């Protein structure tokens, strides 16, 4: 295999990359980015690889969630806080029910760029370049707004740095203290039956903490009770940005993409010979691959050999995205092939992308029941194949949006317009996310019980 370098992706086939009309401006922006401090550190990425190795062994569970696409307009500390705390809530529910540690990874602090099915879009007879995320161009449908602007990468770096700073403060500064578990509930979730169930779980956790404190175990003596580890992730799509943030670790000499702890490659860019595969094969970060209906087992095995030739446990996460009515037909072939070849992977379920429909009102939405159905199918396949259903990858927000229909607080097609704020695809709101966590907990419980029975 050819020698890898941070720029070697430029010799491979590139899809889904914007064409910048001003090459000098692009060079200037990437040169400045390359001089900026890293957003994350190599040691943190290695820690995540170790945590994901436990997931691959069936000794932990991966919870990955956050915005479909971050935006400059919705950048606000409350939005960051609300998404962080709903992820904390979900993790508490999953840990308490399954007794498994939960690895928490946010689609945050860098999830700006979006792949598109077409290079242009047409509205009222006017054809313009597609919106590719706030770090590329503007969502406003004007010729000027849709021109790719490399200065947007500089702005996205600054927003990612500020987001990471706040996330680190929340994770380490006391906000994640388990004694605060009751206070993480959002006010607008009061009428949800899942909010009541969460309150009951929080009560039981409180009782356990009181007992532990009586035994001398408190946040003062055990830091894990007052803080948590939280990682960031995004799709490694905008390769000029990713290359500029790729640095050589002074301790090991290995290269790491310091824009996030975890990067993934999308369904549209994972083809053999792609520039995105070429870039990701050389970085030391843990990486994910989106696996859809078009991926056959042999192609997946070749990709695993390319991206993880040393078979490092925790390096590879396979994120399946089929649709509720397709997963049980397609997933078993991949699971059997990977199991047969002995690749140590994390299997994670993205129940969002295969279940997008257009409502009669014209809004893109995702029916919550279909999302749950795909998750059930994911667990059923792994149960049948004797493998570990290792994680969930969800587009979600801590806000009280109305973008996905259904759930206990029933969002109807008619109510989609009430609070439809997404810049790209529909997201689960806080109530739906918590409901998903409880249903995931039930499925994990079943898996753990069967595993104990077989032991």
N, C-alpha and C positions, 0 to 999 in steps of 0.2 A: 504494500500500500504506500502511496506517495507520502512524502514528509508533510506534516501538518504545520501550518503557521496561522496566526489570527486572521491573515488576509487571504488564505488559500481558497476560501469560499468563492472568491471573485473569478476563479478559473472553472467553476462548476455552473450548472444551469440554474438560473435564478427565476423564480416565479413569485408573484405577490409583492414585489418590491416597487416602490414608487420611482418614477423617472423625474429627477430634479432638473429643471431647465437651466439652473445656474450652478455649473460644476465647481466653480471657484468658491461659491458660498458654502457648498456642501463640504469641500475640503477644509475650509476655515472652521466650520462648526465641529467637524469630527476631530480636527486638530486640538481645538479647545477642550472638547470632551475628554480626549486622551490625557490632558494635563490635569483634569479634575480629580479629587480624591475618590477612591472606590466607595460604592454605596454599601457593600457588604464585604466580609473578609473571608479568605480562603478557609480558615479554621472553622468558621460557622458552616460553610458549605460541607466540609468534611463531617462535622457533627450531624448535619441533616442526613448525609449518606448513611452514617451509623444508625441513626434512628429509623431510617427507611429499611435498613437491613433487618431490623426487628419486625417491621411490618411484613416483609417478605417471608419471614419465618413463621408468621401467624401469631407473633407475640405482642403486636400493637396494631393500631388502626390509623389510617391516614384521613384527615379531614382537611380538604382543600376547598376554599370558597372565597367569593368576593365578586367584584364588579365584572360585568361582561366587558365593558371598556370604561376605564377611568376618563374623566373629562376635566378640562380646565375650569369650566363653568360651575361644576358641582364640587369643586375643591373646598372643603370646609372641615374644621376639626370635628364637628358634630357627626358628619357623615362617616369619618374614619372611626370615631369612637363607637358609633352605633353598630357598624359592621364588625368591629373587633369584639364587642361584647356579645353579639349574637353567636359568633364563632365560639367564644368562651362558654356560653350557655349550652350550645350543641355538644361541645367537648365534655362538659360536666355530665350531661345526660348520658353520653356514650360510655364514659369512664365508669360512672357509678353503676350503670346497668351491666356492663360486660366485664368489669374489673380489668380491662385492658388499658394501657397507656394510649393516649391519643396524640398523634403528631399533628400539630396545627400549622397549616400553611395558607397564607392569604394570597388571593389573586389581587394584590395591592402593591402600591409603590412601584409602578412600572407597567401595568397592564393597559397600555394606551392603543397600540397598533392593532388593527383588525384585518384579517384576510377578507377578500370580497369575491363573489362569484362572477363578477364582470368588472372590467376596467372602467366602464362608464355607466352612468344612469341617465335616463331620460324622463323629464317631467314636463308635461304640456308641450311636447315637441322640442324641448330644449335638451341637448345632450351635453353633459359635463363629466369630468373625471369623478370616479366614485370617492366617497368619503372613506379614508383609510385609518381614521383615528386621529385624535388631537395632536399627537406628536408628528403627524405628517401634513394634514391639511385641516380645513375648517368644515364643520357640518353644514354651514349656511350654503344654500344652493345658488351660488353666484360664481361666475368665471374666476374672479379674483380669489375668492375664498378657497376654491378647490385646487389652486396651484400648490404643489408640494413645497413646503418652506422648511429648510434645514434648521432655522432658528427655533422651530418648535421642539426640536430634540433638546436644545439647551433648556427650554422652559420645562420640558417633561423631566429632565434630570433634576432641576431645582424642586419641582413638586414631589418627585419621588424621594428626594433627600429629606424634605420636610415631613412627608408622610411617615417615612422610616423612623425619623427622630421621635415622632409622637407615639408610634407603635412600640418602640423600645421603652419609652417612658411608661406607657400603660402596662407593658408586660413585666417590667422590673421594678416599677415605682410604687406598687401597692394596690393598683386598680384591680389586678388579677387575684388579690387575696381571697382565698376560699371563704373567709368569714363575710365577704361582701356578696356572696352568691345570690342572696335575695334581692339585692339592689341592682342586679344586672337586667332585671325585667323592664321592658319598655312599657310606658304608661298605656299606649294604645292597644296592648295585648290583653288588657284586663278582662275582656269578655270572651276570650278564647278558652275552650276546655283544656287546651294544652298549657295555657298559662297556669291554670289550677294544678295540673299534673306536675308542672315544673316547680311550683311552690311547695308541693308535697315532697318532691325530691330534695329541694333546698332545705326543708325542715329536717329530713333524715340526715343530710350531710352535716347540718348544724349540730344535731345530736351527736354524731360521730366525732366532730371536732371538739365538742365540749368534753366528751369522754377522753379523747386524746390529750386535751389540755390538762385534765385532772391527773393524767399519768405523766405530765411533764413535757408533752410534745406540743409545741406551739409554733406560730410563725417566727418567733424569736430564735427558736432552736432548730427549726427545719425550714430553710428558705423556700422549699418547694410549695409550702402552704401559702406563701404571700406573693409569689411571682411565678411566671410561666415562661416557656420558650416559644417564640412565635417567629416563623420563617416567612419570607416573601417569595413570590413567583410571578412569572408572566410568560406569555408565548414569545419565543425568540424569533420574531418576525422581521423587525427592521434591522437588518444585519449591519449597516454602517454604524448604527448606535451601539449594537452589541460588541462589534469589533473594537470600537473606541474605548469601551469599558472593560476590555479583556486585559488582564494583568498577569505577570509571572510571579508566583508565590516565592518570596525570598527564602522560605524554609525548605521547600521541596523542589523548587524549579519547575513545578507544574503550572499550567495556565488555567486561570479561572475567569469566568465572566462575572465581574463584580457588580453587575446591574441588579442581580437578585440571587437568592440562595439556590433556587430551583428554576430551570427553564424547560419549556416543552416545545415540541414541534407539532404543527397542526396537521390535520387530515389532508390539506391541499398542498403541503410542502414537504411531505415525508417520502416522496418518490425516490427511487434509486438514482443516484447521481445528482441529487439536488444540492444547491449551495447551502441550504439550511442543515441538511444531514452532514455535509462536509464541515461546516462550522462547529456543530455540536459534538462531533466525534473527538475533537481535540481539547475540549475544556473539561476540567475536573469536577464541575458541579454535577449533582444528581440531575438527571434529565427524564422527561416524560415524552411519550409518543402517543398521539391520538390515533385510535384504531377504529376505523369505520367499516362499512360493508364491502368497500372496494379492496380491502387489504386481505390477501390470501396468506395462508400459513407459511409457505416457502419464502415469500417476500419479507414477512415479519422476521423469520429466523435469520435471513441474510442481513437485515437491518440490525438485529441484536448483535450479530457477529461484528458488524461495522462499528456500532456505537459502544459496545461493551465487550471487546475481544478477550479481556482478562477475566470476564464474568465476575466483576466486583459486586458483592451483594449490596443492595440499596442504591446502586447507580441508576437502574432502569425502572421506571414506572410505566405500565401500559394502561392508558386511559381509554376505556371502551365507550363508543358512542354510536348506538345502532338505531334506537327507537324502540318503543315498548313492544311492538309486534314483530321485531326482527332479531332481538338479542338472543333468544334461545335457539334460533336457527343458525346464527353465525358464530357466536362466541365459543361453543364447545370445540370447534376445529382448531382455533388458535390456542386455547388452553391445553388441549392434548399435545399439540406440536411443541409448545414451549416446555411442558412438563417432560415430554419424551427426551428432549435435547438437554434438559437439566439447567436451563437458564434461570438464575435467581432473580425473579422480577416481583414487583408489587403490582397486583391487579386492582385497578381503581375504576369506578363506574361514573361516567359523565351522563346523567340521565336527562340532560337539558337539550343538547343540540339535535338529537334525532327526533325530538317531539315538538318541534315548532310548527304551528299552524297559523293560518290567517283567519281571524274572527270575521263575522259578517260585517262588523263595523269598520273593517279594514286594518285593524291593529294586528301586529304579530303577537302571538301569545303561545303559552305552553300549558296545556291542561295538567293540573296537579296530579290527577289520578293516573295519567299516562306516565308522569315522572316516577311516581311510586311503583307503578307496574314494571317499569324497566329495572328499578332497583330490586324488586322482588325476583325478577327473571335473572338478574346478575347473581344474586345469592343462590338461587336454585341451581344454576349451572355449576357454580363452584362446589356446592354441596354434592352434586351428582358426580363431579370429576375428582373429588377429594382434594381440592385446592382451597386456598384462603381468599375469601372475598375481602380484600385488604383496604379498600378506601372508597371515598366519595369525592367527586369533583363537581361542585355546583356553582352556578352563577346566581348570586344572592346579594342582598343588601340588608342592612339593619333598619332601613327606612320603611315606613308604612305605605309602600307603593302598591298600585293595582296593575300588575303586568302579566302575571300568570293566573289563569282562572282556577277556581276551586279552592279546596282547603277548608278547614273548620270555620274560619271567618270567610264565608263564601264570596269569592270575587267572581262576579258574573261577567259575561261578555258586555253587558250594558254598562257595567261600572268600570271597565278598563280605562275609559277616558278620564276618570276622576283624578288619578295620580300616576299617570304613565310618563315616567321621567327618563327612561333609559336612552342612552345615545346609540344603542345598537340592538341587542337582543333582550327579550323579557327576562326579568330576574325574580326569584322567589323573594317575598317580603319576610320580615322578621318572624311573623306568626307561622308562615308556611315552612320556614327553615327549621323552627323548633319542632313543628309537627313531624317533619322529615326525620329529625334526630331521634324522636321517640320511636318511630317505626323502624329506623335503622337499629336502634338498641334492641328491639324485640328480635329482629333477624340475627343480630350478633349473638344474643343470648342463646338462641336456638343452635347456632353453629358451635358455640362454646360448650353447650350441654352435650351435643352429639360427639364432640371431640373428647370430652371427659369420659363419656360412655365407652368410646372405642379404645381409650388408653388402658 
